[in-house]
Amino acid sequence: MVYSPFDFNEAIANRKEFVEDGLRAGSPVVGMSYAGGLFLLTVRQKQRKIFEIYDRIIYSAIGRQSDIEDIRLGAVRVAHEEGYTRSPDDVTAHRLVGFALSPPLKRLFGDQFNAPAVVRAVFGELGMRPEDDRFYVLNYDGDFTQSEGLAVIAGSMEAEEGMARLLADTPTGDDLEASLRLGLRAWAVGSLQSTRTGNSEDHDDNPEGLFTDEVLSEHLRERLSKGSLEVGLLDRRTPRESKFRLLSAEELASVTSEWIA
């Protein structure tokens, strides 16, 4: 059977639609850098969503759980092999994403005989200084982008744009708690916008304009009553070799106090 370019393009469009429908309900993830380090933030139900990959590299993703775990295990394996056979200094998020993870995702997405990965991932890499921190967002089709200071992933591009706009327009300085509260508000924008994008009857030329503080607060109260805030931190100031730790419920209590009775 001979396939035309139209058949191929239609198949790719169908695969893209299939994956993006699967990502729609994923809980957004916010990544931010500050003076003391960098963090990834999300709201989860039961399963943990934020993980250490290597001493200065952190990871989270949305999508199908098996694909999220495949990416995590692949990154951990390559990072430790690289660190053992070469040097820990050679283990970078760019090498993991660009050389180890992106090519197989590209091949899988273009393979019409296998289901594509339903995943969108974010990696954070801690630098010696805040300006050296890097974030990498890896897409289901193998494409990836690099950013400094912040990164977001959500169930739609519209949601990510709204989240990034809020973060870029609201400086927090070097205050970790203020950064976490801002990140949580950005998470709420992404969560609400992903829901709106999935509703064909619910469109607006400026949808984030509807997300007032009252609307965001109500959404956060509802979601935090059913789930819990999870924050993975890469701490620039710790003397430990591994900079990663998950913030405890006690540490996060002051961050969520406004929305949890």
Helices and strands as residue ranges (DSSP letters): H 5-23, E 29-34, E 37-44, E 50-54, E 57-63, H 65-85, G 88-90, H 93-95, I 96-101, H 102-110, E 119-125, G 130-132, E 134-138, E 144-147, E 150-153, H 157-169, H 176-197, G 207-210, H 213-226, E 228-235, E 244-246, H 249-256
